[in-house]
Amino acid sequence: MCWAGGFPKRGPVATVRDVNAESYRVHLQESDIPTHWYNIVPDLPVPPPPPLNPGTKEPLAPEDLAAIFPMGLIAQEASAERWIEIPEPVRELYKLWRPSPLIRAHRLERALGTNARIYYKYEGASPVGSHKTNSAVAQAYYNAQAGVKKLVTETGAGQWGSALAFATEAFGLECEVYQVRSTYDSKPYRHVLMETFGATVYPSPSDRTNAGRALQERFPDTPGSLGMAISEAVEVAATSEGVNYSLGSVLNHVLLHQTVIGLEAIKQLKLFGEQLPDQLYGCAGGGSNLGGIALPFLRENLEGRGNTEITACEPAAAPSLTQGEYRYDFGDTSGMTPLLKMYTLGADFVPDPVHAGGLRYHGMAPIMSHVYHEGMMKAIAVKQREAFEAGIIFAKAEGIVPASESNHAIAGALRAAREAAEAGTSPVILIGVSGSGQLDLPAYAEYLNGTMLDA
Ligand SMILES: *Cc1c(COP(=O)(O)O)cnc(C)c1O
C-alpha cells in the first residue's frame, strides 16, 4: 500500500458493529462503575410474595429482622425504589476490581466451530475471585454505619466467607464464619484465605451452637450444608450483643448489590456494537450472581427494548428450580429464618457433596423464584461432569479456569452454541462467569483422573 498520497481511502463508514467485531475487550472507566443499584421489584408486573414471620405467618415487619440486620439493609430488602444510590465508600472499594471485564470469547467460538457470538462477564478478577465481594463490601458498610462490631456468616465453598472477611477488614469489623464441613475439609486453602483476611472459621455443624449440636445428633457424620451453617450463624448473631448476621445470597438486598454486574454488561455490549443478547446463562445456587447479571436485562425485556432469553443453570445435585416445589420454606435447616416463598427441595435437603459448594443450597432467591414462576426465566439442571467438561473447554480457549459453580453456566451456553450450530443460527450469547477456579483445582483433578461422581 502506498501512503504517499495520504491515508488510504476509506470504504463506506463502518458501523459500530464492524468496528468492534474483532475486539476481545472494550474498556470502561472507573467513572462507569454504576452509581446506583437496580431494584427490579417495582418493575415486576406482579409483586413477589412477601416473606412471612414464622410465628404469626403474617408478612414480616422490618423490626422482625432488626436483631440480625442493620436498618440500611432491611430498608433495601423491602424497598420499592427502582434505583438505590451506592454509598461513596462502597464505590471507592468497588474501584479495586470494577468495572469487571466483559470479554468476547472469540477463541471459544472458534474451538466450538459456532457462528454464535459469545461474551462472558468475568467476576473472578475481584479480590477474592468471585462476585460475592460486590455484596460483601456493601453489607459490611451498612453494618459498620450501624455501629455493629462483628459479622457472623456461613459459607459453602468459602467464596462468601472470604469476600466478607475482606469486607469486614476494610470497614474495621470482626468476622466469624461457619463453613460447611465437607468444603472445610476438601478445600483447606479456602479457610486459610479467610484467616488471612483476619476471620475466624469453624467447620459446620460445630459444637459451638445449640443448632450445631442438635444437627450433629440428627444427622451423624453429616458433610454439612449451607442450611445448617446458616442456622449456626443466625443463632450466634441473634444471641450476641453488637453482632449481626450476613447472608451471601438469596435475599433481595444481596441480589440488589449484584446488579452492578448486569448494569456494566449492558454498557459494555453497546461498546462492542451489540444490541441486547439473545441468550443469557448464569449459574444458580441461591440466585445472586444470576440475579445480578440478569435482572438489568430483564428490565430491558420488560420495557420492550430487549428479548433476552434468561436461563438459570443449576446443579443436578441441588435442582431447586427444576425439581423443587414453589412454596413457603425456611432459608435454613433449623427453622430460624423467616419463611420465604421460593422453589425449594425442603429445608432438610442435604445435597450430594458435589464440588460446586456454592450451588449446594436447598432453595432459591425469592425474586428469582418469582421470575421463574411467572415464566420470565428458564432453568436447566447440569451434572457436574458436563459442567467440568465445559469448564475445561472454556479454560483451554480463554486461559481462565472458571469456578466449579461457573462451569454450570458455561455448560448451559455450550448447549446453546451447539444447538445454534445445528440450526444454522448465530445468536448473541452472554455468560455470567461468577468466579475463578484457582482454588477448585482439586475438583479439576478429580475430573481429569476420572474419579468425579456424575452427580
Ligand atoms: C457463591 C457462588 C455461586 C452461587 O451463589 P449465587 O448466589 O447463586 O450466585 C456461584 N458462583 C460462585 C463463584 C460463587 O462463589
The ligand as a Gaussian input file, in Angstrom:
#p B3LYP/6-31G(d) Opt

LIG

0 1
 C      -21.437000     -18.479000      45.799000
 C      -21.144000     -18.653000      44.396000
 C      -22.138000     -19.042000      43.489000
 C      -23.527000     -19.393000      43.891000
 O      -24.214000     -18.407000      44.558000
 P      -25.298000     -17.490000      43.845000
 O      -25.905000     -16.727000      44.940000
 O      -26.272000     -18.421000      43.176000
 O      -24.572000     -16.651000      42.883000
 C      -21.800000     -19.127000      42.156000
 N      -20.555000     -18.878000      41.721000
 C      -19.568000     -18.518000      42.555000
 C      -18.199000     -18.262000      42.015000
 C      -19.832000     -18.383000      43.924000
 O      -18.868000     -18.005000      44.745000

